[in-house]
Amino acid sequence: MVLSDNTIRSEIDAGRIVIEPFDPGRVQPSSVDLTVDHRFRVFNNSRYPFIDVRQPMEDLTSLVEIDGDEPFILHPGEFVLGQTLEKVTLPNDLVARLEGKSSLGRLGLLIHSTAGFVDSGFSGNLTLELSNVANLPITIYRGMPIGQISFMRMDAPVDRPYGSAETHSKYQGQAEPTASRFYLNFEQSET
């Protein structure tokens, strides 16, 4: 069941859903608008001939910070990682979905490729997978609404929330745009 605006506000007031910083004016009928931070991870396309998902590739991306009111310019066909300004924390009986804003989608800005799902127990800033599918560059400004998060109640609390040792969570507590840690799946299967 998707939570309504009234239920979302109640869950935030009770401290079960935490959004920091929280702006009550960003609550929509069935979601909360989230904004974009000023840090982005850009790909260093000339460092490797290909991306090897089994290997850590720490210098595959570089962190870029935009100052003040300067925009980050996302070029056509470009893919970068960003993050929400807000840190989101979920209890062990709610999950969430992060979706793009329709007005930005109509300009060709996609905010996630496949990773719009937020597990119960997650806590951290959400990494955005930003793509420009338009024919012109798109400006992205710090603090602009970039997406909306909706919440769903589960049929029961989970036994192993995100962040517990058994789930091998790779992104719990992330506080900046975080590059892929997929290679850890191979390391875990070898142990």
Contacts in CASP RR format, 6 or more apart in sequence:
PFRMAT RR
TARGET T0000
AUTHOR 0000-0000-0000
METHOD contacts of the structure
MODEL  1
MVLSDNTIRSEIDAGRIVIEPFDPGRVQPSSVDLTVDHRFRVFNNSRYPF
IDVRQPMEDLTSLVEIDGDEPFILHPGEFVLGQTLEKVTLPNDLVARLEG
KSSLGRLGLLIHSTAGFVDSGFSGNLTLELSNVANLPITIYRGMPIGQIS
FMRMDAPVDRPYGSAETHSKYQGQAEPTASRFYLNFEQSET
1 152 0 8 1.000
1 153 0 8 1.000
2 30 0 8 1.000
2 150 0 8 1.000
2 151 0 8 1.000
2 152 0 8 1.000
3 11 0 8 1.000
3 30 0 8 1.000
3 94 0 8 1.000
3 150 0 8 1.000
3 151 0 8 1.000
3 152 0 8 1.000
3 153 0 8 1.000
4 29 0 8 1.000
4 30 0 8 1.000
5 27 0 8 1.000
5 28 0 8 1.000
5 29 0 8 1.000
5 30 0 8 1.000
8 17 0 8 1.000
8 27 0 8 1.000
8 30 0 8 1.000
8 31 0 8 1.000
8 32 0 8 1.000
8 151 0 8 1.000
9 24 0 8 1.000
9 27 0 8 1.000
11 17 0 8 1.000
11 94 0 8 1.000
11 151 0 8 1.000
12 18 0 8 1.000
12 19 0 8 1.000
12 22 0 8 1.000
16 91 0 8 1.000
16 94 0 8 1.000
17 88 0 8 1.000
17 89 0 8 1.000
17 90 0 8 1.000
17 91 0 8 1.000
17 94 0 8 1.000
17 151 0 8 1.000
18 87 0 8 1.000
18 88 0 8 1.000
18 89 0 8 1.000
18 123 0 8 1.000
19 32 0 8 1.000
19 34 0 8 1.000
19 86 0 8 1.000
19 87 0 8 1.000
19 88 0 8 1.000
19 89 0 8 1.000
20 86 0 8 1.000
20 87 0 8 1.000
21 85 0 8 1.000
21 86 0 8 1.000
22 86 0 8 1.000
26 32 0 8 1.000
26 33 0 8 1.000
26 34 0 8 1.000
26 35 0 8 1.000
26 145 0 8 1.000
28 148 0 8 1.000
30 150 0 8 1.000
31 99 0 8 1.000
31 148 0 8 1.000
31 149 0 8 1.000
31 150 0 8 1.000
32 148 0 8 1.000
32 149 0 8 1.000
33 101 0 8 1.000
33 145 0 8 1.000
33 147 0 8 1.000
33 148 0 8 1.000
34 84 0 8 1.000
34 85 0 8 1.000
34 86 0 8 1.000
34 88 0 8 1.000
34 98 0 8 1.000
34 126 0 8 1.000
34 145 0 8 1.000
34 146 0 8 1.000
34 147 0 8 1.000
34 148 0 8 1.000
34 149 0 8 1.000
35 84 0 8 1.000
35 85 0 8 1.000
35 86 0 8 1.000
35 142 0 8 1.000
35 143 0 8 1.000
35 144 0 8 1.000
35 145 0 8 1.000
35 146 0 8 1.000
36 82 0 8 1.000
36 83 0 8 1.000
36 84 0 8 1.000
36 85 0 8 1.000
36 128 0 8 1.000
36 140 0 8 1.000
36 141 0 8 1.000
36 142 0 8 1.000
36 143 0 8 1.000
36 144 0 8 1.000
36 146 0 8 1.000
37 82 0 8 1.000
37 83 0 8 1.000
37 84 0 8 1.000
37 85 0 8 1.000
37 125 0 8 1.000
37 142 0 8 1.000
37 143 0 8 1.000
37 177 0 8 1.000
38 65 0 8 1.000
38 66 0 8 1.000
38 67 0 8 1.000
38 68 0 8 1.000
38 72 0 8 1.000
38 142 0 8 1.000
39 63 0 8 1.000
39 64 0 8 1.000
39 65 0 8 1.000
39 66 0 8 1.000
39 82 0 8 1.000
39 83 0 8 1.000
39 176 0 8 1.000
39 177 0 8 1.000
40 63 0 8 1.000
40 64 0 8 1.000
40 65 0 8 1.000
40 66 0 8 1.000
40 72 0 8 1.000
40 80 0 8 1.000
40 81 0 8 1.000
40 82 0 8 1.000
40 130 0 8 1.000
40 177 0 8 1.000
41 61 0 8 1.000
41 62 0 8 1.000
41 63 0 8 1.000
41 64 0 8 1.000
41 80 0 8 1.000
41 81 0 8 1.000
41 82 0 8 1.000
41 177 0 8 1.000
41 178 0 8 1.000
41 179 0 8 1.000
42 61 0 8 1.000
42 62 0 8 1.000
42 64 0 8 1.000
42 80 0 8 1.000
43 60 0 8 1.000
43 61 0 8 1.000
43 79 0 8 1.000
43 80 0 8 1.000
44 59 0 8 1.000
44 60 0 8 1.000
44 61 0 8 1.000
44 62 0 8 1.000
47 59 0 8 1.000
47 60 0 8 1.000
48 57 0 8 1.000
48 60 0 8 1.000
51 57 0 8 1.000
51 60 0 8 1.000
53 180 0 8 1.000
53 182 0 8 1.000
53 183 0 8 1.000
53 186 0 8 1.000
54 183 0 8 1.000
54 186 0 8 1.000
55 183 0 8 1.000
56 181 0 8 1.000
56 183 0 8 1.000
57 179 0 8 1.000
57 183 0 8 1.000
58 179 0 8 1.000
60 179 0 8 1.000
61 81 0 8 1.000
61 179 0 8 1.000
63 176 0 8 1.000
63 177 0 8 1.000
64 72 0 8 1.000
66 72 0 8 1.000
66 142 0 8 1.000
68 142 0 8 1.000
69 141 0 8 1.000
69 142 0 8 1.000
71 139 0 8 1.000
71 140 0 8 1.000
71 141 0 8 1.000
72 80 0 8 1.000
72 139 0 8 1.000
72 140 0 8 1.000
72 141 0 8 1.000
73 137 0 8 1.000
73 138 0 8 1.000
73 139 0 8 1.000
73 140 0 8 1.000
74 80 0 8 1.000
74 109 0 8 1.000
74 130 0 8 1.000
74 131 0 8 1.000
74 132 0 8 1.000
74 137 0 8 1.000
74 138 0 8 1.000
74 139 0 8 1.000
74 140 0 8 1.000
75 132 0 8 1.000
75 137 0 8 1.000
76 132 0 8 1.000
76 133 0 8 1.000
76 134 0 8 1.000
76 135 0 8 1.000
76 136 0 8 1.000
76 137 0 8 1.000
77 131 0 8 1.000
77 132 0 8 1.000
77 133 0 8 1.000
78 131 0 8 1.000
78 132 0 8 1.000
79 113 0 8 1.000
79 129 0 8 1.000
79 130 0 8 1.000
79 131 0 8 1.000
80 130 0 8 1.000
81 127 0 8 1.000
81 128 0 8 1.000
81 129 0 8 1.000
81 130 0 8 1.000
81 177 0 8 1.000
81 178 0 8 1.000
81 179 0 8 1.000
82 127 0 8 1.000
82 128 0 8 1.000
82 129 0 8 1.000
82 130 0 8 1.000
82 177 0 8 1.000
83 125 0 8 1.000
83 126 0 8 1.000
83 127 0 8 1.000
83 128 0 8 1.000
83 174 0 8 1.000
83 176 0 8 1.000
83 177 0 8 1.000
83 178 0 8 1.000
84 125 0 8 1.000
84 126 0 8 1.000
84 128 0 8 1.000
84 146 0 8 1.000
84 147 0 8 1.000
85 125 0 8 1.000
85 142 0 8 1.000
85 143 0 8 1.000
86 125 0 8 1.000
86 126 0 8 1.000
87 123 0 8 1.000
87 124 0 8 1.000
87 125 0 8 1.000
87 175 0 8 1.000
88 96 0 8 1.000
88 118 0 8 1.000
88 122 0 8 1.000
88 123 0 8 1.000
88 124 0 8 1.000
88 125 0 8 1.000
88 126 0 8 1.000
88 149 0 8 1.000
89 121 0 8 1.000
89 122 0 8 1.000
89 123 0 8 1.000
89 124 0 8 1.000
90 96 0 8 1.000
90 118 0 8 1.000
90 119 0 8 1.000
90 120 0 8 1.000
90 121 0 8 1.000
90 122 0 8 1.000
90 123 0 8 1.000
90 151 0 8 1.000
90 162 0 8 1.000
91 120 0 8 1.000
91 121 0 8 1.000
91 157 0 8 1.000
92 120 0 8 1.000
92 121 0 8 1.000
92 157 0 8 1.000
92 158 0 8 1.000
92 161 0 8 1.000
93 120 0 8 1.000
93 153 0 8 1.000
93 154 0 8 1.000
93 156 0 8 1.000
93 157 0 8 1.000
93 158 0 8 1.000
94 120 0 8 1.000
94 151 0 8 1.000
94 152 0 8 1.000
94 153 0 8 1.000
94 154 0 8 1.000
95 117 0 8 1.000
95 118 0 8 1.000
95 119 0 8 1.000
95 120 0 8 1.000
95 151 0 8 1.000
95 152 0 8 1.000
95 154 0 8 1.000
96 117 0 8 1.000
96 118 0 8 1.000
96 122 0 8 1.000
96 149 0 8 1.000
96 150 0 8 1.000
96 151 0 8 1.000
96 152 0 8 1.000
97 116 0 8 1.000
97 117 0 8 1.000
97 118 0 8 1.000
97 149 0 8 1.000
97 150 0 8 1.000
97 152 0 8 1.000
98 111 0 8 1.000
98 112 0 8 1.000
98 116 0 8 1.000
98 117 0 8 1.000
98 118 0 8 1.000
98 126 0 8 1.000
98 147 0 8 1.000
98 148 0 8 1.000
98 149 0 8 1.000
99 111 0 8 1.000
99 116 0 8 1.000
99 147 0 8 1.000
99 148 0 8 1.000
99 149 0 8 1.000
99 150 0 8 1.000
100 110 0 8 1.000
100 111 0 8 1.000
100 112 0 8 1.000
100 146 0 8 1.000
100 147 0 8 1.000
100 148 0 8 1.000
101 111 0 8 1.000
101 145 0 8 1.000
101 146 0 8 1.000
101 147 0 8 1.000
101 148 0 8 1.000
104 111 0 8 1.000
104 146 0 8 1.000
104 147 0 8 1.000
107 134 0 8 1.000
107 138 0 8 1.000
108 132 0 8 1.000
108 133 0 8 1.000
108 134 0 8 1.000
108 138 0 8 1.000
109 130 0 8 1.000
109 131 0 8 1.000
109 132 0 8 1.000
109 134 0 8 1.000
109 138 0 8 1.000
109 140 0 8 1.000
110 129 0 8 1.000
110 130 0 8 1.000
110 131 0 8 1.000
110 132 0 8 1.000
110 133 0 8 1.000
111 128 0 8 1.000
111 129 0 8 1.000
111 130 0 8 1.000
111 146 0 8 1.000
111 147 0 8 1.000
112 128 0 8 1.000
112 129 0 8 1.000
113 129 0 8 1.000
113 131 0 8 1.000
114 129 0 8 1.000
115 127 0 8 1.000
115 129 0 8 1.000
118 126 0 8 1.000
118 149 0 8 1.000
119 161 0 8 1.000
119 162 0 8 1.000
119 169 0 8 1.000
120 154 0 8 1.000
120 157 0 8 1.000
120 158 0 8 1.000
120 161 0 8 1.000
120 162 0 8 1.000
121 158 0 8 1.000
121 161 0 8 1.000
121 162 0 8 1.000
121 163 0 8 1.000
122 162 0 8 1.000
122 163 0 8 1.000
122 169 0 8 1.000
122 171 0 8 1.000
122 172 0 8 1.000
123 172 0 8 1.000
123 173 0 8 1.000
124 171 0 8 1.000
124 172 0 8 1.000
124 173 0 8 1.000
124 174 0 8 1.000
124 175 0 8 1.000
125 173 0 8 1.000
125 174 0 8 1.000
125 175 0 8 1.000
125 176 0 8 1.000
126 149 0 8 1.000
127 171 0 8 1.000
127 174 0 8 1.000
127 177 0 8 1.000
127 178 0 8 1.000
128 146 0 8 1.000
128 177 0 8 1.000
130 140 0 8 1.000
132 138 0 8 1.000
140 146 0 8 1.000
160 166 0 8 1.000
160 167 0 8 1.000
161 167 0 8 1.000
162 169 0 8 1.000
162 172 0 8 1.000
163 169 0 8 1.000
163 172 0 8 1.000
168 184 0 8 1.000
168 188 0 8 1.000
170 181 0 8 1.000
170 184 0 8 1.000
171 178 0 8 1.000
171 181 0 8 1.000
END
